[in-house]
Amino acid sequence: MAKSKNYSHHNQNRKNHRNGIKKPKTHRHSSQDGMDRKFLRNLRFSKKNNKLGKKKVRAQNERQWAEKAARLAAKPAPVVAAA
């Protein structure tokens, strides 16, 4: 005797759409398992050195703001003539 049918597409589309067909969830950082170890090591160093540069820029900006605030504080207020 022949084997019976194993699967049918009847009603499958309706069943799938009852809960909605959703896209797979995306995560902010994908897993780095299986990635090239040399590349990951280099990535770590590049992130570290990038932070150092940003730190220098931030310090320079704070210095400039402090100097500007000091100049504005030292500037005399404008004199308004009495009418």
Secondary structure, 3 states (H helix, E strand, C coil): CCCCCCCCCCCHHHHHHHCCCCCCCCCCCCCCCCCCHHHHHHHHHHHHHHHHHHHHHHHHHHHHHHHHHHHHHHCCCCCCCCC
